Amino acid sequence: MTRAARVLLRLTVGAATALTLTAAPAAAHHTGVYTPKDNAITTNFKALKFSVQAGKFDVARRLFDEGPLRAEMRARAASLPRGLESRAADALAAGDAAGVERALMVFFASLARDLAVEGDRQLGAGGDAAAVGPRFLEAIWRYYNLVDFAVGQRDARASVAMRLAYDDAEGATRGAAPNRGRVREALRRMAQILGGVVDGSH
């Protein structure tokens, strides 16, 4: 294992611990207990966030410049707020931890919003609610869970509303016959809530 790989592994493990601690106030809510599996983007985010929290902005800039998170920002630029990637890069260069957190919050809220919209679209087109619902809910939570704490600090009502909408959707997918209408309504609420988070953070 190269030195760079060892550093990334240590940062990722440390980030997971740090995120668990910051999420503790929400742990009583069952959505706060569930942590979806990481993908390359969320792993990159956790390592980047941990390095920012540790004041290691040189490491954070490298993780951002070379990682899949920035690549995804570029790939989705058309659906993200204008200049989001440059705002994140500028905040990292300036050592502005709050600015980095805000930019990444907007990015992941945007990803989760787009997933909620697409899940509603697929269900409206006749997709199997028993398969489509849980798949999209897991994907939404994978991204939103990373920034719920940051959202709650800025807009506690949005954080609570998002969790309630998620719970409603999750409850509607249980049982032998998922309630398609309830799942779609909850997904639309999530898209609206997340759209407000994105629009209010420009």
Buried (B, 14 or more C-beta within 10 A) or exposed (E): EEEEEEBBEEBBEBBBEBBEEBBEEBEEBEBBEEBBEBEEBBBBBBBBBBBBBBEBBEBBBBBBEEBBBBEBBEEBEEEBBEEBBEBBBBBBEEBBBEBBBBBBBBBBBBBBBBBBBBBBEBBEEEBEBBEBBBBBBBBBBBBBBBBBBBBBEBBEEBBBBBBBBBBBBBBBBEEEEBBBEBBBBBBBBBBBBBBBBBEEBE
